[in-house]
């Protein structure tokens, strides 16, 4: 069983101090944590913004989550690995190139393809919500994919300032990929980034738009019942999809969001219904955090993804 050692608090350089794997061509793991700091900027000041610090912030805060993964986790319902020989690695961050602002998307896609080829689940930490776009491309051999999108915002913009792969266009770009089938958007609320044209485009595609009010009224079990069984699911979580009480460190906080418990129910439900082929967690702005609660919550969500998958279909 892979167990991290326990260094002093605050000095983790990998997520939960899991082993660092530098060579993706020789990857041997069930899960691979990968940081993707950079998106497709709409303006020069977005090339490097505070969200690019999020992968480091989540790794650093993971030292506050647990002093030993052999301990019982009541969110997961036991120890993380459930007594199985599970390998989790951190492969570091996708680098950016100041002379080629699109190169990191190509590197991200290549990295995810190698992770999938090794039989591991990619778990990505952004960065803004543009970073799933190269991940979606890398999933072309995993389809048909059912995309589960947890967010306050619709993200169906076609372009912003000429950029077509930025954080407001993520789901629209996904809808254009043949291997992406059904789309469920959970937690949508407020005004956000949606104009009438984007709402109409989403509805024309057949996206299942589930507002946070519908979620709170009907419950996550009812929402899960709408999602077909036996699917191959990809989960994309924007931090502002959750309520600001548990994820305050975001650029666009919206009250009344998805709760932490609902998020965990979603993760467990998906792994019971079919196979979760990957996930990302994006849009954390570390400088706006309160007692690292956003990064700590992100870390718990990642652990729940691992724990749920281990119990559902990893022998």
N, C-alpha and C positions, 0 to 999 in steps of 0.2 A: 504494500500500500504506500502511495506517495504521501509523505507527511513533511510539511515544512518545518525547518528548525525554528527556534524561537529567539530571534535577536532582540535587543532592547527596543522599546517602543520608539516609533518614529523613524526607524532607519531601514524600513523595507525598500528595496529597489525593484522588486518584482511583486506582482499581485499575490498577497498572502505568503510572500516569500517562497512561492513555488519555483522550481528550477528554471533557470534561463536556458532557452534553446536557441542557439545562434544560427544553426544550419537547417533551413527548412527542407532541404533536399534529403536530410537524414532524420526527419522528424519521427519520433516514436511517442505518441500521446493519444489520449482519448479526447482531451480538450486543450485548445491553444488560445491563450489570452493574447490579443494583439492591439496595440494602441494605434489609432489613426488620427493624429492631431489636426490635419489640414483638410479643408474643403475646397470648394471652387468659389473664390471670393467675388463679391459684388463690387467691392471698392478696395483700394490699396490698403486702407487701414484694417481691413478684415483678413488680410493675408496671414498675419499673426495677431490673433486676438486672445483674450483670456481663455476661451474654450480650448485653445491648443494646449493649455496647461492641464487639462482635465485628466488625461491618462496618468500623468505623474501624481496628481492629487488623489485619485482613486487608489493608486498603488500605495501611496504614503498612508492614507487613512485606513487601509486594510489592516494595519498593525493594531488598530483599536477594535477590530471585530472579534478576534479570537486569539487566545494564547495557545491553542492546540486543537486541531481539527478532529482529534479523537474524542472530543467532548460532544455531549448530546446537544443537538440543535432542535428546538421545539418548532421552528418554522418548517424545517425539513422533515421532522419526525424521526430523528435518530442521528447517528453520526454521518458526516458528509458522504463518505464512500461506502457506507453500509457493509463494512467488512470485506469489500471487494478490492482487487488489485487494480487501482485506477491511477492513471498518469495524467497530471495536469502540468502544463508548462506555460511560461510567459515568453513570448518570442520578441518582445521589445516593441518599438514603434516604427511605423512606416516613415521614412525620412522625406523631407521636402527639399526641393532644389530651387533656389532663388532665380536661376536662369531659365527654368522651365516649370512654370506654375501648374502645369497639368501632369507632370511626371509622377507625382505621388499617387495619383489615381491609377496609373498603369502599374506602379509597384504594388499598390494595395490589392488590385485584382490578381496579380501574379502570386502574391503571398497567400491569398485566400485559396487560390487554385491548388497550391502546394499543400496547404493544410488539409483541404478536402481529399486530395490524392492520398495523403497519409492516413486517411480514415478518421481524422480528428474533427471535432466540432469547433468552428471559429467563433470566438466570443470577442467582439470588438468594442473598444472604448474610444469614443470620439472626444474632441472634435465636434464640429457642427453636423447638422443632419444631412449634409451632402455626402458624407462618407459611406453610407450604405450603397450608393449607386454603383461603384466598382465592385462591391460585394455581390450585388444582384447579378452583375454580369458573370461573375465567377461561378454562380450557381446554375449556369445553363445546362450542366450535365446532371443536375439534381431534380429537375422538374418532373411533373408540374408542381410548382411551388404555390402554396397558399400563404400570402403575406399578411401577417398580423401587425398592425401599426397602432401603437399606443401613443397618443399625442393630444395636445390641446388644439393643434392646427391641422389643416387639411393637406397642405403641401402639394398642391396641384398646379402651381404657377408654371407656365411654359418657359418663361425666361425672365431674368431681371438684369438690366444693364448689359444685355447680350450674353449673360452667363446662363446656360441651360442645365447645369448640373450642380446648382447650389442648394442650400438648405430648404428653400421653399418649393423646389421642383422634384423632390425625391420620389414621391408616390406616382407622379405623372410619368417620370422616366421608367419606373418599374412597370407601369401599365403598358408600356410600349414593347416590353420584352416578352417574346413568345412563351418562354418557360414559366412566366409568372401568370397564374391562373386567377384564382379568386383573391380579393382584397377586402380585409376587414379593418376599419379604422375606428378605434375605440377611445372614448374620452374627449371627443371633439366638443369645443365650447367657445363662447365668446366670439369676437370678430376675427381675431387672428389674421392669417394671411389670405383668407378666402374671399375672392370677388365672385360676383354672380357667374361669370364665365367659367371659373374653376369648379364651382359647385355643380354646374350643369355638365361639365366635362366628366367629373367623377361619377355623377349619376348615369350619364350615358354609357360609360364603361361598365357600370354595374357594381361599383364599389359599395360595400355595405357600410354606411356611415352611421355609427352608433354614438349618439351624443352622451355626454357624461350623465345627463338627466335620465335618459333611458337606462343606462347602466345602473344608476343608484336606485331607480324605481323597480327594475326587474331582477337585478342581481347578476353576478358574474356567471353563475351556473346556467341561467337562461341564455346569456350571450354565447357561452360555449356550446350550448345545444344547437345554435344556429350554424356553427362551423362544422362542415362535413367530417365524419370520422375517417380514420385511415389515411389522413393526408400527410404531406411533407411540408412542415410549417417553418417559416422564418419569422422571427420576432424582432421588430424594430421599436425601441423604446426611446422616445424623446423625454428628457427629464421634466419638461414642463407639462407633460401629460399627467404626471402625478400631482397630487395636491401640494401647494407650496409649504404646508406644515411639515412635510417630510422631505421635500426637495426644493428648498428656497433659492438655491444658487443657480438661477436661470435668467436669461435675458428677457423673456416674455412671460412672467408669472401670471397665471390665471386662477382665480379662486374656484373652489368647488371641484377639485380634480379627482382623479382615480386614487383610491387609497392604497397604502402599502399592502394591506391584506388582500384587496381585490387583485393586485398585481401578482401576488404569490399564488392565488387561486387560478389566475389565468395561466401561469407557467405550469403548474401541476396539471391543470386540465388539458393543456396542449400535449404534454408528454404522455398522458394516459390515452388520448385520442389517436395519436399517430407519432410521427418522429419529428422532433425539433432539429433542423439541420444547421441552425446557426442563430445568432442574435447579436444585436448591437445596442449600446446605451450611449446616448449622445446629448449634446447641448448643455453640459454642466459648465458653469462659470465660477471657478473656484474662489475668486476674490469676493464674491457675494455670499459665500457660505456662512453658516452659523454653527460654530462648534464642529465643523466638518460633517454635519449631519447628512448633507446631500451625498458626499462621497462615501460615507459609511452606508447609507441606504443603497447606493449603487453597488457597493461590495456585497451586501446581503442579497441583493437581487441576483447577482452573478453566481453566488454560492447556491442559491435556490435552483437556478437553472441546472447547475452541475448535479446537485443532489437529486432533483426530480428525474433527470435523464438517467442517472445511475440506477435508480429504482425501477424505471419504466422499461428500459431495453438494453442496458449494457450488462453483459454477462460477467 
